[in-house]
Amino acid sequence: MRQILLSAMIALAVSIMLTPLLIKLFARRNLGQEIRVEGPRSHQAKRGTPTMGGIAILIGIWAGYLGAHLIGVRDGTPGISASGLLVLGLATALGVVGFLDDFIKLRRRRNLGLTSTGKYLGQFAAAIVFGILVLRFPDSTGLTPASRHLSDVRDIVMLSVPLVVFVLVVCFLVVSWSNAVNITDGLDGLAAGSMGFALGAYTIITFWQYTNACVTTPVAGCYTVRDPLDLALVCAAGVGACTGFLWWNAAPAKIIMGDTGSLALGGLLAGLSITTRTELLMVVVGALFFAEILSVLLQIIVFRTTRHRLFKMAPFHHHFELGGWAETTVVIRFWLLAGISAAAGLMVFYGEYLTAVE
């Protein structure tokens, strides 16, 4: 537990102190965000706000994770694991894709960076490498960071898939979650605050998996998850880094996380869902992100079939803005929804555990 707190505190400190330095650096170099012309008019005032703040989030997460391990070595706690490094590696790889997208936007002074093909290629490449490596590195019991079983709250034994199918599932999850968080990052503080709730829930989930691991406690309801404590450190570092960044990103935002941060955080969700064997549970915990990307898909389907728009603008947080809600009102109410969905996910997780031990 001490390591988890240390991870969160170090990440918070690094993120909250590094972000203002990035603000000054990017403002001095005139690296400001371009705004969609068709978006809400109030957003045009944000033009020129420094972007690529996701750099501070990523550095904060790595600092929290590694710092907690450096201090924890003295206590004889488990060291750095393959699971933690793979999840952080996936998030970092997607952060690099997002950084390239942000950099092209800034270099060419436009709202479009990488082409959709280029972005998808980067996401798929990261997902394929992750999907292959996550089935390797068995521990002393032969347990790998992920398994070929599909999962809800734990592996569904009857649903084992071939390697190719597993990699395709990983690609789907990585692309879906990274784009879902990317789409949600449209209002000041919305994505960072919502991620705090989701990662907070997963900090509890992974710690519970650690205290009830089959390796140490082989009883009914135990979890066959490799390195759950290390994954808890990753989650806690994510909470701390997002909170520190939110201090500067809350309305009116002094910096925007950009695709550098949103793609990385989406990759973090995807990686955690796979390594904790909770792919379907993540849909409940991250229901806000799921709803955001679903609103875009529904908007496209309805418009192409009826030539009418389901929402005034998608993703649907802009629908409420165009309906007269203040930006801060939308953000706070969406934070509440994110908190409710995270709590619902925890209830589903614990409810399954109670059923398993009966």
WOZINOR-V82036 format. One record per pair of residues at least 4 apart in sequence whose ideal C-beta (glycine too) atoms are under 8 Angstrom apart, sorted by the first residue. I is the first residue (numbers start at 1). J is the second residue. D is the distance in whole Angstrom. If there is no record, write none. Layout:
i = (I;I)
j = (J;J)
d = (D;D)
This chain:
i = (1;1;2;2;2;3;3;3;3;3;3;3;3;3;4;4;4;4;4;4;4;5;5;6;6;6;6;6;6;7;7;7;7;7;7;7;7;7;7;8;8;8;8;8;8;8;9;9;9;10;10;10;10;10;10;10;11;11;11;11;11;11;11;11;11;11;11;11;11;12;12;12;12;12;12;12;13;13;13;14;14;14;14;14;14;14;14;15;15;15;15;15;15;15;15;15;15;15;16;16;16;16;16;17;17;18;18;18;18;18;19;19;19;19;19;19;19;19;19;20;20;20;21;22;22;22;22;22;22;22;23;23;23;23;23;23;24;25;26;26;26;26;26;26;27;27;27;30;31;31;31;31;32;32;32;32;32;32;33;33;33;33;33;33;33;33;33;34;34;34;34;34;34;35;35;35;35;35;35;36;36;37;38;39;39;39;39;40;40;40;40;42;42;46;46;49;49;49;49;50;50;50;51;51;51;51;51;51;51;51;52;52;52;52;52;52;52;52;52;53;53;53;53;53;53;53;53;53;53;54;54;54;54;54;54;54;54;54;54;54;54;54;55;55;55;55;55;56;56;56;56;57;57;57;57;57;57;57;57;57;58;58;58;58;58;58;58;58;59;60;60;60;60;60;60;61;61;61;61;61;61;61;61;62;62;62;62;63;63;64;64;64;64;64;64;65;65;65;65;65;65;66;66;67;68;68;68;68;69;69;69;69;71;72;73;73;77;78;78;78;80;80;80;81;81;81;81;82;82;82;82;82;82;83;83;83;83;83;83;83;84;84;84;84;84;84;85;86;86;86;86;86;86;86;86;87;87;87;87;87;87;87;88;88;88;89;89;90;90;90;90;90;90;90;90;90;91;91;91;91;91;91;92;92;93;93;93;93;93;93;93;94;94;94;94;94;94;94;94;94;94;95;95;95;95;95;95;96;96;97;97;97;97;97;97;97;97;98;98;98;98;98;98;98;98;98;99;99;99;100;100;100;100;100;101;101;101;101;101;101;101;101;102;102;102;102;102;103;103;104;104;104;105;105;105;105;105;113;113;114;114;114;115;116;117;118;119;120;120;121;122;123;123;123;123;123;123;123;124;124;124;125;126;126;126;127;127;127;127;127;127;127;127;128;128;128;128;129;130;130;130;130;131;131;131;131;131;132;132;133;134;134;134;134;134;134;135;135;135;135;135;135;135;136;137;137;138;138;138;139;139;139;139;141;143;143;143;144;145;145;145;146;146;146;147;147;147;147;148;148;148;148;148;149;149;149;149;149;149;149;150;150;150;150;150;150;150;151;151;151;151;151;151;151;152;152;152;152;152;152;153;153;153;153;153;153;153;153;154;154;154;154;154;155;155;161;161;161;162;163;164;165;166;167;168;169;169;170;170;170;171;172;173;173;173;173;173;174;174;174;174;174;175;176;176;176;177;177;177;177;177;177;177;177;177;178;178;178;178;178;178;179;179;179;180;180;180;180;180;180;180;181;181;181;181;181;181;181;181;181;182;182;182;182;183;183;183;183;183;184;184;184;184;184;184;184;184;184;185;185;185;185;185;185;185;186;186;186;186;187;187;187;187;187;187;187;188;188;188;188;188;188;188;188;189;189;189;189;189;189;189;190;190;190;190;190;190;191;191;191;191;191;192;192;192;192;192;192;192;192;193;193;193;193;193;193;193;194;194;194;194;194;194;195;195;195;195;195;196;196;196;196;196;197;197;197;197;197;197;198;198;198;198;198;198;198;198;199;199;199;199;199;199;199;200;200;200;200;201;201;201;201;201;201;202;202;202;202;202;202;203;203;203;203;203;204;204;205;205;205;205;205;205;205;206;206;206;206;206;206;206;206;206;207;207;207;207;208;208;208;208;209;209;209;209;209;210;210;210;211;212;212;212;212;212;213;213;213;213;213;213;214;214;214;214;217;218;219;220;220;221;221;221;223;223;224;225;225;225;225;226;227;227;228;228;229;230;231;231;231;231;232;233;234;234;234;235;235;236;237;238;238;238;239;240;241;242;242;243;245;245;245;245;246;248;248;248;249;249;249;249;249;251;251;251;257;257;257;258;259;260;261;262;263;264;265;266;266;267;268;269;269;269;269;270;271;272;272;272;273;273;273;273;274;278;278;280;281;281;281;281;282;282;283;283;284;284;284;284;285;285;285;285;285;286;286;287;287;287;287;287;287;288;288;288;288;288;289;290;291;291;291;292;292;292;292;293;293;294;295;295;295;295;295;295;295;296;296;296;297;298;298;298;298;299;299;299;299;299;300;300;301;302;302;302;302;303;303;303;303;309;310;311;311;311;312;312;312;312;313;313;313;313;314;314;316;317;317;317;318;319;320;320;320;321;321;321;325;325;326;327;328;329;330;331;332;333;334;335;336;337;338;339;340;341;342;343;344;345;346;347;348;349;350;351;352;353;354)
j = (5;207;6;72;75;7;68;69;71;72;75;77;229;233;8;68;203;207;232;233;236;9;236;10;64;67;68;71;72;11;64;65;67;68;233;234;236;237;240;12;64;203;236;237;239;240;13;64;240;14;63;64;67;68;237;240;15;60;61;63;64;65;236;237;238;239;240;241;244;16;60;64;240;241;243;244;17;240;244;18;56;59;60;63;64;241;244;19;56;57;59;60;240;241;242;243;244;245;243;244;245;247;248;21;244;22;55;56;59;60;23;53;56;244;245;247;248;249;255;24;248;254;25;26;50;52;53;55;56;255;27;50;53;248;254;255;28;29;31;32;50;51;52;255;31;32;50;48;50;51;52;106;47;48;49;50;51;106;46;47;48;49;50;51;105;256;258;47;105;106;109;110;111;39;43;44;46;47;111;43;111;111;313;43;44;313;318;313;318;321;322;321;327;253;256;253;254;255;256;254;255;256;102;105;106;255;256;257;258;260;99;102;103;106;256;257;258;260;261;57;245;248;249;255;256;257;258;260;261;58;95;98;99;257;258;259;260;261;262;263;264;265;59;95;99;260;261;60;241;244;245;61;192;241;242;245;257;261;264;265;62;91;92;95;241;260;261;264;63;64;237;240;241;244;245;65;88;91;234;237;238;241;268;66;88;92;237;67;237;68;233;236;237;240;241;69;84;88;233;234;237;70;80;71;72;233;236;237;73;79;80;233;75;77;77;79;229;227;229;230;84;85;230;85;226;227;230;86;136;137;145;226;227;87;145;226;227;230;231;275;88;227;230;231;233;234;89;90;130;133;134;137;145;271;275;91;231;234;268;271;272;275;92;234;268;93;130;94;126;127;130;174;267;268;270;271;95;264;265;267;268;271;96;264;97;122;125;126;129;130;267;98;122;123;126;174;178;263;264;266;267;99;260;261;263;264;267;100;122;101;114;119;122;123;126;259;263;102;182;258;259;260;261;262;263;264;103;259;260;104;113;114;118;122;105;113;114;119;258;259;260;263;106;113;258;259;260;107;113;108;113;114;109;110;111;112;113;119;259;118;119;122;119;120;121;122;123;124;175;125;126;127;171;174;175;178;179;263;128;171;175;129;130;174;267;131;167;170;171;173;174;175;270;132;167;170;171;133;134;170;174;271;135;166;167;170;171;136;167;137;144;145;146;170;274;275;144;145;146;147;148;163;166;144;144;145;142;143;144;143;144;226;227;215;215;224;226;226;226;227;275;274;275;277;151;155;160;277;160;161;162;163;166;155;156;157;159;160;161;277;155;156;159;161;169;279;280;155;156;277;278;279;280;281;156;278;279;280;281;352;277;278;280;281;348;349;352;353;223;224;277;278;352;224;277;165;166;169;166;167;168;169;170;171;172;173;279;174;270;274;175;176;177;270;273;274;279;178;266;267;270;271;179;180;270;293;181;266;267;269;270;273;282;286;289;182;262;263;266;267;270;183;266;293;184;266;286;289;290;292;293;185;191;195;262;263;265;266;269;289;259;262;263;266;289;292;293;296;315;190;191;194;262;288;289;292;315;317;190;191;256;257;258;261;262;190;315;317;318;251;317;321;327;330;331;334;249;250;251;252;253;327;328;331;193;246;249;250;251;253;331;194;317;330;331;334;335;195;257;261;262;265;196;242;243;245;246;249;257;261;197;242;246;250;331;335;338;198;288;289;334;335;338;199;238;242;265;269;200;239;242;243;246;201;335;338;339;341;342;202;269;285;286;289;338;341;342;203;235;236;238;239;242;268;204;235;239;342;205;285;342;343;345;346;206;231;235;272;276;285;207;232;235;236;239;208;346;209;276;278;281;345;346;349;210;225;228;229;231;232;235;272;276;211;228;229;232;212;349;350;353;213;223;225;228;276;228;229;232;217;217;221;222;223;353;217;222;223;224;225;228;218;222;223;224;222;222;357;356;357;353;356;357;228;277;277;231;275;276;277;275;231;275;232;276;233;234;235;272;275;276;236;237;238;268;272;239;272;240;241;242;265;268;243;244;245;246;265;247;249;255;257;261;250;253;254;255;253;254;255;256;257;327;328;331;261;262;265;262;263;264;265;266;267;268;269;270;289;271;272;273;282;286;289;274;275;276;278;282;278;279;281;282;279;282;349;284;285;345;348;349;286;345;287;290;341;344;345;348;341;342;344;345;346;290;341;291;337;338;341;344;345;292;334;337;338;341;293;294;295;316;337;296;315;316;317;297;315;298;299;310;311;314;315;316;319;300;314;315;301;302;310;311;314;303;309;310;311;314;304;314;305;306;308;309;310;307;308;309;310;313;314;316;318;319;318;319;322;323;318;319;321;322;318;319;320;321;330;334;322;323;325;329;330;325;327;330;329;330;330;331;332;333;334;335;336;337;338;339;340;341;342;343;344;345;346;347;348;349;350;351;352;353;354;355;356;357;358)
d = (7;7;6;8;7;6;5;8;8;5;8;6;7;6;7;8;7;7;5;6;5;6;7;6;8;7;4;6;7;6;4;6;7;4;4;8;4;5;7;6;6;8;4;7;6;4;6;8;6;6;6;4;4;6;7;7;6;4;6;6;3;8;7;4;7;8;3;4;7;6;7;8;4;7;6;5;6;8;7;6;8;6;4;4;7;7;7;6;5;6;8;3;7;4;8;7;3;5;8;4;8;5;8;7;8;6;8;4;6;7;6;6;4;7;6;7;5;8;6;7;6;8;6;6;7;7;6;6;6;6;6;5;8;7;5;5;6;7;4;7;4;7;7;7;8;8;5;8;6;7;7;5;7;3;6;6;7;8;7;7;7;5;7;4;8;5;7;7;6;8;7;6;4;6;5;6;6;5;7;7;5;8;8;5;8;7;7;8;6;5;6;7;7;7;8;6;7;7;6;7;5;7;6;8;7;7;4;8;4;8;7;5;8;8;8;8;5;5;8;7;6;7;7;4;6;5;6;8;6;6;6;6;8;4;6;7;3;2;7;8;6;8;6;8;7;6;8;6;7;7;6;6;8;5;6;5;6;5;7;7;7;7;6;5;8;7;7;6;6;6;7;7;3;6;7;6;7;7;7;5;6;5;8;6;7;8;8;5;8;6;7;7;3;5;7;7;7;7;5;6;5;6;8;7;6;5;8;7;7;6;5;7;8;4;8;7;8;7;6;6;6;6;7;7;7;4;4;6;8;4;6;8;7;6;4;5;4;6;6;5;6;6;4;6;7;5;6;6;6;6;5;8;6;7;7;7;7;6;7;4;6;6;6;6;8;6;7;7;6;8;5;7;5;8;7;4;6;5;7;4;4;7;7;7;7;8;8;4;7;8;7;6;8;7;5;7;5;4;5;7;4;6;5;7;6;3;8;7;8;7;8;6;4;6;7;8;6;6;8;7;3;4;7;7;4;6;6;8;5;6;7;6;8;7;7;4;4;6;8;4;8;8;6;6;4;5;5;6;7;6;4;6;8;6;7;7;4;8;7;4;5;7;7;6;6;7;6;6;7;6;7;6;8;6;5;6;8;8;6;6;7;7;6;7;7;6;8;5;4;8;4;7;8;7;6;8;7;6;6;6;7;7;8;6;4;4;7;7;7;7;7;5;4;7;6;7;5;8;6;8;7;7;7;6;6;6;5;6;5;5;8;6;8;6;8;6;5;7;5;7;5;5;6;8;8;6;8;7;5;5;7;7;5;4;6;6;6;5;8;7;8;5;4;7;7;7;8;5;6;4;6;5;7;8;6;7;7;4;6;8;8;6;8;5;7;6;4;8;6;8;5;7;7;7;5;4;5;7;7;6;7;6;6;6;6;6;8;6;8;6;6;6;6;5;6;7;6;6;8;6;4;8;6;6;8;7;7;4;7;5;4;8;8;7;7;6;8;5;3;5;7;6;7;6;7;6;7;4;6;6;4;7;6;7;5;7;5;4;7;6;6;4;6;6;8;5;5;6;5;6;5;6;7;7;5;5;7;7;7;4;8;6;8;7;4;7;6;6;7;8;6;8;6;6;5;8;6;6;4;6;4;7;8;7;5;6;5;4;6;7;6;6;7;8;5;6;8;6;7;8;6;7;7;5;8;5;4;5;7;8;7;8;6;8;7;5;7;7;5;7;7;6;4;6;7;5;5;8;6;5;5;6;7;7;7;4;5;8;4;7;7;5;5;8;7;8;6;6;5;8;4;5;7;7;7;8;5;7;6;5;4;8;5;5;6;8;5;6;7;7;6;6;4;5;6;6;6;6;7;7;8;8;7;6;6;8;5;7;4;4;6;8;6;7;7;7;5;6;8;8;8;6;4;5;4;7;4;4;6;8;6;7;5;6;7;6;6;6;8;7;6;5;4;6;5;5;6;8;6;5;5;4;4;7;8;8;8;7;6;6;7;6;8;6;7;7;7;6;7;6;6;6;6;6;7;7;7;7;6;6;6;7;6;6;6;6;6;7;7;5;8;7;7;6;7;5;5;5;7;6;7;7;6;5;7;3;6;8;7;5;7;6;6;6;7;7;7;8;6;6;6;6;6;7;7;6;6;8;7;5;5;7;4;6;6;7;8;6;6;6;6;5;8;7;5;6;6;4;6;6;5;8;3;8;6;7;6;7;8;4;7;8;6;6;5;4;6;7;6;6;7;8;7;5;7;7;7;7;6;6;8;6;5;5;4;8;7;5;5;6;6;6;8;8;6;6;5;6;4;6;8;6;6;7;7;4;7;7;6;7;8;8;5;8;4;7;5;4;7;4;6;8;6;7;7;7;7;5;6;6;6;4;8;5;6;6;6;5;5;7;6;6;6;6;6;7;7;6;6;6;6;6;6;6;6;7;7;6;6;6;6;7;7;6;7;6;6;7)
